[in-house]
Amino acid sequence: MVTTDLLNFLSSPKFRRWAFGLAIVFAPLLIWFSWQRLAAFDWAAFGQVYNQIDWRWMLPGGATVLASYLARALRWQVMLRPLNPHSSLARILKNTMIGFTAIVLFGRPGELVRPYLISRSENVSLSSQMAAWFLERIYDLLAVLLLFGIGLATFNPTGRNVGPALQWVLQTGGVFIAVLCAACLIILITAALGGATLVTRLRESLAFLPENLQARIGGTLENFATGLASCGRPADMGLIIFYTVLEWGSILGACLFILWSFPQTNSLSGLDVIVYLGFVSFGSIIQIPGIGGGTQLVGFLVLSQLFAVAAAPATGIAIACWLATWVVVIPFGIVLAARQGLS
């Protein structure tokens, strides 16, 4: 299995040596660049941000983020129905929280942890759960595109000090959204109407390979197609859409609570928060192991350029949003992993 081989490689001493070597090479450059940038940074204003947190908003924000993991687990359980109608929601929820902990700690390679754990706990194939993960990404991407589109449609950049990067996004975002939405819908329609036919065609195209290799690849393709089977069942698809709305509604509510917990952003409207979440969700694609990256950077740009928050408070708020929406799961994930005997 390609996925299993990749997991083994990521945990191998060879991968750790390569990662350590790259860190040795790039760390001095990163330190020098950071020093040049941070020398004139207003650290006092940055620290003051955290003294001004209104915990009456921050605590409900963190709790709402955790509720979004339940919505994710419920959605995954629906995608499991064609393979295991009696899957355990509790186990899926535990593995979901462990999986997102892995993403925060290890970056995007940690995405493989969740389908692997669920396949093992629910006695289904790994390739079928990679298909479920693929479907989940498609539905989440459609939700993000919807939020981003609403943000682009409602935001008025007139009189704002928008930098070239965000100006380009505002100008070209509509075309980008249209193309991605069309691609996502084509994938979902293909999975719903022609998944089995596509697998048959792919198996026929492998006729030139040795029989044992044909059998292995064909089995993986069939398991993957089975994982997509929920697309062809209207009731399941309706539930998947419902839980996706519930998930992103929870995330949106959490962002609203978290931003309202700071005096610099407590006047933002619901539409302003949709703009913020739409941009930041794209930034979350970039995940540097242990420290995030894209989420904080895009959050800072949106707060400072679109909502005119000063640089130091914008930095502090962007980091706080990342901690409250991503890092909050780590204690739960580590405890659950320890109880399951994972290391």
N, C-alpha and C positions, 0 to 999 in steps of 0.2 A: 504494500500500500504506500502511495506517495506521501500521504499525510502522516502515516506512522513513521516513515523514514525521516520526514522533516522534523517531527517531534524528537526523534532520537538524535538527530544532528544538533538541534538547538540545545539539547542537554549534554552534549558531548564535550570532552576536554578540548578538542580541536576548535570548536566554536568559541569556547571561553577564551582560548589563547588568541584567536583572531580579534575578538571583541576587546580584549585587554590591550593588544597591540595598537588597534585603532584609537583607543582611548589615550594611550601614551603619546601618539602622534598628534592628535587634535586637541588634547587638553591644554597645552601651553598656548596655542592659538586662541582658543576659546577664552582662557583666562585674560590674555592680553586685550582681546577685543572687548570683553566685559569691563575690564578696568577702565579703558578709554571711555566707554559709554556711561559708566556709573560714577565717574569721578565727580561730576557736577549734579548728581541725582539728589533730590531733596529727601533724605532719609527720615528726617523728623516728620514731614508731612505724610510719608509712607507709613510710619509706625502709628501715627495718630489715627489713621483709618480704622485700625483694629480696636482702638480705645473707644471708638464711636459706634460700634456695632450695637444695634437694637436687637437683643436676643429674643424679643417677643415675635419678631419676624424670622430671624435666622433659624431658630429651632424648628418651627413648622416647615421651613424650607428644606432642611435636612431630612425630616421625616417624610415629606412628600417625595423626595428623591428615592428613598428606600421603597416607597409604595410602587414606584415605577418598575422595580425589579419583579414585583408580583405580577404586574401586567405582562411583562416579558415572559415570565414562566408560564402563565396561562396561555399565551399565544403559542409558545413552543409545544405545550401539551396538545393543543389542537392539531399542530402539524405532525405530531406523533401518532394521531389516531389511526391512520391507515396501517401502521406497523404494530402499534401496541395500544389497543383501545382502553387498557386499564393501567396506564402509566401513572406514576406517583407525582402529584403536584409538589409535595414537600421535597422529594429528591430533586426534581427539576429546579425548584427555587434555590435549594442549597448549591447545586452545581452552577446555576446562573450567577450567584453571588461570588462563588469561587472563581468562575471564569472571568468576571469583570475585574476582580482583584488581580488576576494574572495580566489583564490588559494594562492596568495602571502600572504594575510593577515591571513588566517585561516589554511593553509596547505592543504593536500590532501582532507579532508572533503569538502573543497570549490569546488571540482569537481562537486558536485551535483547541485550547484547553476545554472550553465549554462543550462543544460537540463531542469531544473525546469522552469526557466524564459522563455525559448523558447517554451516549451509546453504550457505555459500560454498565451504568446503573439500570438502564431500561432494557438491556439485552437486545439491542438492535445494532445494525451494522454502522460503522463509522462513516462510510460514504453516504448513507441515507441521512445522517445527521449533518454532514457537510452540506447536503442539499437543503436541509431545513435552515441551516445558518445562512445559506445563499438567499433563500426566500426571505428570511428575516431582514437581511441587508437591503433587499429590493423594497420591501414595504417601508422600512425606516427611511430609505433614501427618498421615496415618494413623499413621506411625511415632512422631511426636511425641505424638499423642493417646494412643497405647499407653503410652509412657513416662510421660506426665503422669498417666494413669489409674492406673498402678502406684504412682506417687508418692503420689497422693491416697489410695489404698487402704491403703498401708503406713505412712504418716506419722501419728504421734500428736501432736497439738498440745498435749496436756495439759502444763501447767507451762512452756510456751514463751511468750516475750514477743512474740506475733504482732501486728503492726500491723493497722489496719483494712483496708488494701488486700489483704494476703495472707489475712486472715481471710475477706474476701468471696470470694476465689478458692477457698479451701478449702471454703467452704459451698456455692458454686454451681457448682464445677468439674465435678461429676458430670453435671449436666444439660447443661452446655456441651459436654462431651465427647460425650455421647450424640447431641446434635443435629448436631454437626460430623461425627461418624462416619457417621451416617445419610446426610447430604448427600454425603459423599465416596463412599460405596458406591453411592448412586443415580447419581452421575455416571459411575462406572466401569461399572456395569451398562448404563447408557444407551449409553455409548461402545462397549461390547462387542457389544450386541445390536441397537442401532438407529441406529448412526452414519450409514449410507448412507440409511436412510429419513428421518432427521432432516434431512439435507442436501437431499434431494429436496423435502421439505415447505417448507424455507426458501427454496429456489429458486422454488418455485411462488408463494410469498407475495411475491416480488419482481417479479411480472409487471407491476406498474404503473410500473416504472422504465424508462428508455430502454434499448434492447437492449445498447448497448455497456457501460453501467453494470451491467446484469444479468450480462453475460458476465464482467466483472471480479470482481464480488462472488461470483458462482457459482464461478468458478475458485478463488478464495481459500477458499471454504467446502469445496470438494472436496479441496483440498490439506490443509486442516486435518483433514478426516475421514480422509484417508490417513495423516496423522501419528498418529491415534488407533488405527490398524488393529491394532497389537500387542495391544490389549485383547481382541480377538476370537480370538486364537490362544493356546490353553491353555499350550503349551510356552513361548512368549514371556512370557506373564504369570507363569508359574512362575519364570522366570529373573529377571524384573524384581523380583519379591518377594524372591528369594534375594539379589540384589545390594543391595536396599534394606536387608535385615537385615544384610548384610555392612558396608554403609556406616555404619549407625547403631551397629552393634557396635564398629566402629573409633572412632567419635566418643565412644561411652561409655567405651571403654578409654582413649582419650586424656584425657578428663576425669578419670578415676580416677587416671592417672599424674600429671597436672598438679596435682590437689588434694593428692595424697600427697607432692608435693615441698615442701609448706609445713608447718612444725610445727603450725600452728593447725588444719590440716584433715587431717593424716596419719592420724587415727583414724577417719575417715569410712568407713562400710561401702559395699558395692556398691549396696545399696538407697538409702542416703543420696545417693550420686552420681546415681542414677536420678532422685531427687526434684529435685536441683539441675539436671540436664540438662533434665528435663521443663519446669521453670519457665523456664529461660534460653532454651530453644528458642523459646518464645513471645515472649520479649523481643527475640529477634534479628529479628523482623518489622520493628522500628523500627531503621533504619540511617541515621544522619546521615553524609553523605559525609566520609570520612577519619577520623572519630572514633567511629564506631559509635553507641553511645547506649543502646538498650534492653538489650543483652546485659550491659553493665557494671552498669546500674541494677538490673536484676532479680537479677543475680548477687550484688550487694551486699546487697539485701533478704533473699535466701534465706540467705546466710551469716550475716548479723547477727541476723536475727529467728528463723530456724528452727534454726540451728546455734550460736547464741550466740557468734559470733566478734566481737571488739571492732570498732568502726567503722573505725578506721584500717587494721588488718590486713585486714578484709573488703574495703575499697576496693582495697587493693593486690592482693589475690588475685583479685578480680573483673576488674581491669584486666589482670593477668597471664594469666588464662584467655582473655580476649578476644584478647590479643596472640598467644598460643600456638595458638589455634584458628582465628582469622580472619586476622590480619596476617601469619602465618608464610608464607602463599602469595604475598605481594606480590613478594619478590625473584625468585621463579621466574616469576611471571606477567609481570613487567616484562622479564626477560631473553628469555622466549619471544616476547613481543610485539615486542621489538626485532629478534629474529632473523627474524620474519615480516614485518618492515617496516611494522608498525602504529604509529600515532601518535595 
